[in-house]
Amino acid sequence: MPSPGSDIGLKAVAKTYMTRSGDAVHAVNRVDLDIARGEFVSLLGPSGCGKTTILRMIAGLEPPTSGEIVMRGEAVWQKGRRSAVATRDMAMMFQEARLLPWFNIEENIALPLRLRGEDEKSRLEKARSLCSTVGLSGFERARPSNLSGGMRQRAALARALGTEPQALLLDEPFGALDAMTRDQMNIELQRVCLARGVTVALVTHSIAEAVFLSDRIVALAPRPSRVVDIYTVPFERPRPVELQRSAAFQQLVGRIRDDILRAAA
């Protein structure tokens, strides 16, 4: 069993895919991980190492081949089926905003609340408040096509927060943005998560992004994915973007990069 005090717990989680030719592909190999309530943890490793697969198993989007995943004491997977109770208080954000082009921004943000049966007045009021939270005031009635990539991701973040999730799962949400917009979004993400006390698991290729945002960083080996090291990030919050230019920050980034390269060799 994962630790009883964890918000999200993985115990001996493994995943094997079968190819069309009948070959077995071992994507994840017995991962153990506990994420505490309100903690921000990043999964870091080379492309194809299984980071997104781990996140999707936590989210209830695909089942593990073996092992156990728990959200606040409730098994996410029960007899091969996703538990609606365990996953109800999770939200996931992807690299693409995935906004519906025929809805305006407040309607997109309110969509999960609509699917939960919340009345129109209440859900739109919450959507407008979330627009303010993520810096989109004045764009509530805009269509996604009229917004920049960074603004669309702000809307996607607001949508993910709309159901007041206890856990936020992020799959490279800012990977397609330019460097300056990515920095702005990381500042915004840090601010919102600190204010709401939400538990976060982030998949990223960027070591600097992981160090800037995380309480702990989980370094993963190439496929089949396994935990090779876990780093505690010592910097106080909130963290200004200028922190990234400090010697201590760069030293930690370099250390993690070297360790991952050695694990991949």
C-alpha positions in Angstrom: 0.0 0.0 0.0 1.2 3.6 -0.7 1.8 5.7 2.4 -1.4 6.5 4.3 -0.4 10.1 4.6 0.0 10.8 0.9 -2.4 12.6 -1.3 -1.3 10.5 -4.3 0.5 7.2 -3.9 2.0 4.7 -6.3 3.1 1.3 -5.2 5.0 -1.1 -7.6 3.2 0.5 -10.6 4.1 -1.1 -13.9 2.8 -0.8 -17.5 3.3 -3.1 -20.4 1.9 -2.5 -23.9 1.4 -5.1 -26.6 2.3 -4.0 -30.1 0.2 -5.0 -33.2 2.9 -7.6 -33.9 2.4 -9.2 -30.5 5.6 -7.9 -28.9 5.5 -6.7 -25.3 6.8 -3.2 -24.6 7.7 -2.5 -21.0 7.0 1.2 -20.5 7.0 1.5 -16.7 8.8 -0.8 -14.3 7.6 -0.9 -10.6 7.4 2.8 -9.7 7.0 3.7 -6.1 6.1 7.3 -5.3 4.2 9.2 -2.6 3.1 12.8 -3.1 2.0 14.8 0.0 -1.0 17.0 0.2 -0.2 20.4 -1.3 3.1 19.2 -2.7 4.4 20.1 -6.2 6.3 17.2 -7.7 7.8 17.0 -11.2 8.5 13.9 -13.3 11.6 14.4 -15.3 13.4 12.2 -17.8 14.3 11.6 -21.4 11.7 11.5 -24.2 9.8 8.2 -24.3 10.8 7.2 -20.7 7.2 6.8 -19.5 6.5 10.1 -17.8 3.2 10.7 -19.5 2.2 7.1 -19.1 2.6 7.4 -15.3 0.5 10.6 -15.3 -2.2 9.1 -17.4 -2.4 6.1 -15.0 -2.8 8.4 -12.0 -5.5 10.3 -13.9 -7.5 7.2 -14.6 -7.0 7.5 -18.3 -5.2 4.1 -18.7 -4.8 1.2 -16.3 -1.6 -0.1 -14.9 -0.6 -3.6 -15.8 0.2 -4.2 -12.1 0.6 -2.2 -8.9 -1.6 0.2 -7.0 -2.4 3.9 -7.4 -4.3 5.7 -4.6 -5.8 9.1 -4.3 -6.5 10.1 -0.7 -7.0 6.5 0.4 -9.2 5.5 -2.6 -7.8 3.2 -5.2 -7.8 4.8 -8.7 -8.1 1.5 -10.4 -10.4 -1.2 -9.0 -10.5 -4.6 -10.8 -9.3 -2.8 -14.0 -11.9 -0.1 -13.8 -11.4 3.5 -13.1 -12.9 4.7 -9.8 -15.1 7.8 -10.3 -14.8 8.5 -6.6 -11.0 8.5 -6.6 -10.7 10.6 -9.8 -13.5 13.1 -9.2 -11.2 15.6 -7.5 -8.5 15.4 -10.1 -8.0 17.7 -13.1 -5.6 17.3 -16.0 -4.0 19.9 -18.3 -2.3 19.0 -21.5 0.3 20.5 -23.8 -2.6 21.7 -26.1 -5.3 23.8 -24.6 -8.0 21.7 -26.2 -10.6 24.5 -26.1 -13.8 24.1 -28.1 -13.7 26.6 -30.9 -17.5 27.2 -31.0 -17.5 28.2 -27.3 -16.2 31.5 -26.0 -13.6 31.5 -23.2 -16.0 31.6 -20.2 -18.1 28.9 -21.8 -15.0 26.7 -22.2 -13.9 27.3 -18.6 -17.5 26.5 -17.4 -17.8 23.3 -19.4 -16.7 20.8 -16.7 -19.2 22.5 -14.3 -21.9 22.1 -17.0 -21.1 18.4 -17.3 -21.5 18.1 -13.6 -25.0 19.6 -13.8 -24.3 23.0 -12.3 -26.8 25.7 -13.3 -25.8 28.2 -16.0 -25.8 31.3 -13.8 -23.5 29.7 -11.1 -21.1 28.1 -13.6 -20.6 31.3 -15.6 -20.1 33.4 -12.5 -17.3 30.9 -11.5 -15.9 31.1 -15.0 -15.7 34.9 -14.9 -14.0 34.7 -11.5 -11.5 32.2 -12.8 -10.8 34.5 -15.8 -9.7 37.1 -13.3 -7.6 34.6 -11.4 -5.6 33.6 -14.4 -5.3 37.1 -15.9 -8.0 36.9 -18.6 -10.4 39.6 -17.5 -11.8 41.3 -20.5 -11.5 38.2 -22.7 -14.4 36.2 -21.3 -16.5 36.5 -24.5 -13.5 36.0 -26.9 -13.2 32.9 -29.1 -10.1 30.7 -28.6 -9.0 31.5 -32.2 -8.7 35.2 -31.2 -6.3 34.5 -28.3 -2.5 33.8 -28.3 -1.2 30.4 -27.3 -0.3 31.6 -23.8 -3.8 33.1 -23.3 -5.4 29.8 -24.4 -3.3 28.0 -21.9 -4.4 30.4 -19.2 -8.0 29.5 -20.2 -7.1 25.8 -20.0 -5.6 26.3 -16.5 -8.8 28.1 -15.4 -10.9 25.3 -16.8 -8.8 22.7 -14.9 -9.3 24.7 -11.6 -13.0 25.2 -12.1 -14.1 22.1 -10.3 -11.7 23.0 -7.4 -9.6 19.8 -7.7 -7.5 18.5 -4.9 -4.9 17.2 -7.4 -3.8 18.9 -10.6 -2.0 16.7 -13.2 0.0 18.7 -15.8 1.4 17.1 -19.0 3.9 19.6 -20.4 1.3 22.3 -20.4 3.7 25.1 -21.5 6.0 23.1 -23.7 4.8 24.7 -27.0 5.1 28.3 -25.7 8.0 30.7 -26.3 10.5 31.2 -23.5 9.1 34.5 -22.2 5.5 33.3 -22.2 6.5 30.1 -20.5 8.2 32.0 -17.7 5.0 34.1 -17.3 2.9 31.0 -17.2 5.2 29.3 -14.6 4.9 32.4 -12.4 1.1 32.3 -12.8 1.0 28.5 -12.1 3.1 28.9 -9.0 0.9 31.7 -7.7 -2.4 29.9 -8.2 -1.2 26.6 -6.8 0.2 28.2 -3.7 -3.0 30.2 -3.1 -5.2 27.1 -3.5 -3.0 24.5 -1.8 -3.6 22.0 -4.6 -1.4 18.9 -5.0 0.4 19.0 -8.4 2.2 16.4 -10.5 4.0 17.9 -13.5 5.5 16.1 -16.5 8.2 18.2 -18.2 11.3 17.9 -20.3 12.7 21.1 -18.9 15.0 20.7 -15.9 14.9 24.4 -15.2 11.1 24.5 -15.2 11.1 21.5 -12.8 13.5 23.2 -10.4 11.7 26.5 -10.5 8.2 25.0 -9.7 8.8 21.9 -7.7 9.1 20.9 -4.0 10.6 17.6 -5.2 11.8 16.3 -8.6 11.5 12.6 -9.6 14.2 11.6 -12.1 13.2 8.7 -14.3 15.4 6.3 -16.2 14.8 5.5 -19.9 12.2 3.0 -20.8 11.2 1.0 -18.9 10.6 3.9 -16.6 11.9 3.6 -13.0 12.8 6.1 -10.3 16.6 6.7 -10.3 16.6 9.6 -7.9 14.4 12.1 -6.0 15.7 15.7 -5.4 14.4 18.1 -2.8 14.4 21.7 -4.1 15.6 24.0 -1.3 14.4 27.4 -2.6 11.7 29.3 -0.6 8.4 30.3 -2.2 7.2 32.3 -3.9 10.1 32.1 -6.4 10.9 35.1 -8.6 11.9 34.3 -12.2 15.3 36.0 -11.4 16.1 32.9 -9.2 16.9 31.0 -12.4 20.0 33.2 -12.9 21.4 32.4 -9.5 24.5 30.1 -9.0 22.6 27.8 -6.6 19.8 27.3 -9.2 22.1 26.6 -12.0 24.2 24.2 -9.9 21.1 22.1 -9.1 20.0 22.1 -12.7 23.4 21.0 -13.8 23.6 18.2 -11.2 20.2 16.8 -12.2 21.1 17.0 -15.9 24.4 15.1 -15.3 22.6 12.4 -13.2 19.9 11.9 -15.9 22.5 11.6 -18.6 24.4 9.0 -16.6 21.3 7.0 -16.0 20.5 7.1 -19.8 24.0 6.0 -20.7 
